Amino acid sequence: MARFLRLGAASVGAVALTVLVAIVTPAGSADIPTATPGWVANITSHAAVAAQSDPEAAKPELAGLGHKFELFDGMTRDTDPENAVGSPGASGGGVGGNEVISSTVSPGTLAFAYRSLAPGVAINALTNQIGLKYYFVAPKSCGAGSPRVTLLIDGDGNGTTDFAAHGHVNPPVYSACVTNKWRYEDLTDDMPRWEVTGATVPGIPVFPFTPWKAAAAAITAAFPNNRVVAGFLIDGESCSFGVAANCGKAYYDLLTIENRTLEIWQDTVEK
């Protein structure tokens, strides 16, 4: 089913143009939410995942590359289901087969691709540097907050995580992602993707979600000394609280959080 949503200039950040977005959803899927969905209350920061991090193992090979992505729980190295030709894994890739990561989740299972940004960067530094490519193996799809990218934020610069910002895929529906096909999403575009938990930030409502530039500006205004200390891709949360359509397998590629993009297995550390 195809429907269209017209977003006027005032509703798309500071971009003065009219955007006509085609929203394609399978028959029977959820419509655009007009009230706060119940799953929003279930979103958590999962800040405790930082305790699993091993900065020494994830340290960059060369200065300037940034920390590698650490794969926890149900997240693992894998190969593109559409391009597995050759022998992936030799010296980080390049000899055939597109190296990716994947999650396989069931109720009670979570999957993380975690990246430390220590000692932290201002949230505005992440503009145009958060994105991912996904491939959901049907019948699994997105929905109810999974998958998403979460940023752990130190509000006052003292080194302690105070709250989190969460960026969602497939707005404004936030569910019914395309299956059995690769799709890339820039999470810092002008679509309403972002929410905050653990703090009240003027200008960022619980729902509807907020586009990246407006969210980053609001966080900067409320917390001038903010530092994003880590970011991670999480999958499986909605499966764990009973959304069966979000259980199963998904592949991820080109995950970008700040100055490193996951392109080959060498960009990861398996835990």
C-alpha positions in Angstrom: 0.0 0.0 0.0 1.4 3.4 -0.9 0.4 6.6 0.8 1.9 10.1 0.7 2.8 12.5 3.5 3.4 16.2 2.7 5.9 17.8 5.1 5.9 21.6 5.0 8.9 23.8 5.5 8.0 24.4 9.2 7.9 20.7 10.0 11.2 19.6 8.5 13.8 21.3 10.7 15.1 24.5 9.2 15.0 23.4 5.6 12.7 25.7 3.6 11.1 23.4 1.1 8.2 21.1 0.7 8.9 17.4 0.7 6.5 14.8 -0.6 7.4 11.5 1.0 6.1 8.2 -0.4 5.4 5.8 2.4 5.2 2.2 1.2 3.9 -0.3 3.7 2.6 -3.8 3.2 -1.1 -4.5 3.5 -2.3 -4.8 7.1 0.7 -2.9 8.5 0.4 0.0 11.0 -0.5 3.4 9.9 1.4 6.6 10.8 0.9 7.0 14.6 -1.1 10.0 15.6 -0.7 9.6 19.3 2.3 8.4 21.4 2.7 4.7 20.7 2.7 2.4 23.8 6.2 1.1 23.0 7.8 4.5 23.5 7.4 4.0 27.3 9.5 0.7 27.0 12.5 2.4 25.4 15.5 2.3 27.8 19.1 3.6 27.4 20.9 0.2 28.1 23.7 2.3 29.5 24.9 -0.8 31.3 26.2 -2.2 28.0 29.1 0.2 28.5 30.4 -2.1 31.2 31.0 -4.8 28.6 33.3 -2.6 26.6 37.0 -3.4 26.4 38.7 -0.2 25.2 42.1 -1.9 24.8 40.6 -4.6 22.4 38.6 -1.9 20.5 41.4 0.6 20.2 42.1 1.9 16.7 44.9 0.3 14.6 46.1 3.8 13.6 45.7 7.2 15.1 42.6 8.9 13.8 40.6 5.8 12.9 38.6 5.8 16.1 37.5 2.9 18.3 36.2 -0.2 16.6 32.7 -1.5 16.9 32.3 -4.1 19.7 29.8 -6.8 19.0 27.9 -8.0 22.1 25.3 -10.7 22.8 23.3 -11.6 19.6 25.4 -9.5 17.2 28.1 -11.2 15.2 30.2 -11.0 12.1 28.5 -12.3 9.0 28.4 -12.2 5.2 26.0 -10.3 2.9 23.2 -12.8 1.9 23.3 -11.3 -1.6 27.1 -11.3 -2.0 28.9 -14.2 -0.3 31.1 -15.1 -3.3 34.8 -15.7 -2.4 36.5 -16.0 1.0 35.6 -13.3 3.4 37.8 -12.8 6.4 41.3 -12.7 4.9 43.1 -9.7 6.4 39.9 -7.8 6.9 38.3 -8.5 3.6 39.0 -7.6 0.0 39.1 -11.2 -1.4 35.4 -11.7 -2.2 32.2 -11.6 -0.2 30.8 -8.5 1.4 31.6 -8.6 5.1 28.7 -7.4 7.3 27.3 -8.0 10.8 24.0 -9.7 11.8 21.7 -10.1 14.7 19.6 -13.1 15.5 17.1 -12.3 18.2 14.4 -14.1 20.1 12.5 -13.2 23.3 15.1 -12.4 26.0 17.9 -11.8 23.5 19.5 -8.5 22.6 22.1 -7.6 20.1 24.5 -4.6 20.2 27.2 -3.1 18.0 28.8 -0.7 20.5 31.3 2.1 19.8 33.1 4.1 22.5 33.6 7.8 21.7 35.7 8.4 24.7 36.6 11.0 25.9 33.4 12.2 24.2 32.3 14.6 21.4 29.7 17.3 21.3 26.5 16.1 19.8 26.7 18.6 17.0 29.8 16.8 15.8 27.7 13.8 14.8 25.7 15.7 12.1 25.9 13.6 8.9 27.8 10.9 10.8 25.1 8.5 12.0 23.6 6.0 9.6 23.2 2.3 8.7 22.2 -0.1 6.1 19.9 -3.0 7.0 18.5 -6.2 5.5 15.6 -7.9 7.4 15.1 -11.6 6.6 11.3 -12.0 6.3 9.2 -12.2 8.3 11.3 -10.1 10.6 11.0 -6.4 10.2 11.5 -3.2 12.2 9.1 -1.8 14.8 8.4 -0.7 18.4 11.9 0.8 18.7 14.0 -1.9 17.3 16.4 -1.6 15.7 17.7 1.9 16.6 20.9 3.8 17.3 21.3 5.0 20.9 23.7 7.7 22.0 24.9 7.8 25.6 25.3 11.5 26.6 27.2 13.1 29.5 25.2 16.3 30.0 27.7 18.3 32.1 31.1 17.0 31.0 31.9 15.1 34.2 32.4 11.8 32.4 29.2 10.1 33.6 26.3 9.2 31.3 23.2 11.3 32.3 20.7 10.5 29.5 20.3 8.9 26.1 19.1 10.0 22.7 17.5 7.3 20.4 17.3 7.5 16.6 14.6 5.4 14.9 14.4 3.9 11.4 11.6 4.1 8.8 9.9 7.3 10.0 7.2 8.4 10.3 5.7 4.9 10.5 8.6 3.4 12.6 7.6 -0.2 11.6 7.0 -2.3 8.5 10.5 -1.9 7.0 11.1 -3.5 3.7 12.3 -7.1 3.9 14.7 -9.2 1.9 16.3 -6.1 0.5 19.1 -3.8 1.5 18.1 -0.2 2.5 20.3 2.6 3.8 19.1 5.3 6.2 20.8 8.5 7.3 19.7 9.1 10.9 20.7 12.8 10.7 18.4 13.7 7.8 15.3 15.9 8.1 12.8 13.1 9.1 11.4 12.9 12.7 13.6 10.2 14.2 14.9 11.3 17.6 13.7 11.1 21.2 15.4 11.5 24.6 15.1 9.3 27.7 16.5 10.1 31.1 16.2 13.8 30.9 13.7 16.5 29.9 15.0 18.6 27.1 12.9 21.7 26.1 12.0 21.4 22.4 12.1 17.6 22.3 8.7 16.1 23.1 8.1 12.5 24.1 6.2 12.2 20.8 6.2 13.0 17.9 9.9 12.4 17.5 12.3 15.2 16.4 14.5 15.6 13.4 18.3 15.4 14.1 19.3 19.0 13.7 16.5 20.3 15.9 17.2 17.6 18.5 21.0 18.3 18.5 20.3 22.1 18.8 17.9 21.5 21.7 20.3 19.3 23.6 23.1 21.8 23.0 21.0 24.6 24.3 20.0 22.7 27.4 23.4 21.1 28.0 26.1 23.4 26.6 28.9 21.1 27.9 27.4 17.9 26.5 29.6 15.0 25.4 28.4 11.9 23.6 30.5 9.2 25.2 29.3 6.2 23.2 26.8 5.1 20.6 25.4 1.7 19.6 23.1 -0.1 17.3 20.6 -2.2 19.3 18.3 -4.9 18.0 15.9 -7.3 19.8 14.3 -5.1 22.4 10.9 -5.1 20.9 11.1 -8.9 20.3 11.8 -9.3 24.0 8.7 -7.4 25.1 6.4 -9.4 22.8 6.4 -8.0 19.3 6.8 -11.3 17.4 7.3 -9.6 14.0 10.6 -8.1 15.3 12.1 -11.5 16.2 14.5 -13.2 13.8 17.5 -12.3 11.7 18.7 -9.0 10.3 22.0 -8.0 8.5 23.6 -4.6 9.0 26.3 -2.9 7.0 27.9 0.6 6.7 27.0 1.4 10.3 28.5 4.9 11.0 28.8 6.5 14.4 31.0 9.6 14.3 34.3 9.1 12.5 34.2 5.3 11.8 32.1 3.3 9.5 31.7 -0.5 9.7 32.8 -1.7 6.3 34.6 -5.0 6.9 35.1 -7.3 9.9 38.4 -5.5 10.7 36.2 -2.6 11.9 34.7 -4.9 14.6 35.7 -6.8 17.8 33.6 -9.9 18.7 33.0 -10.3 22.4 
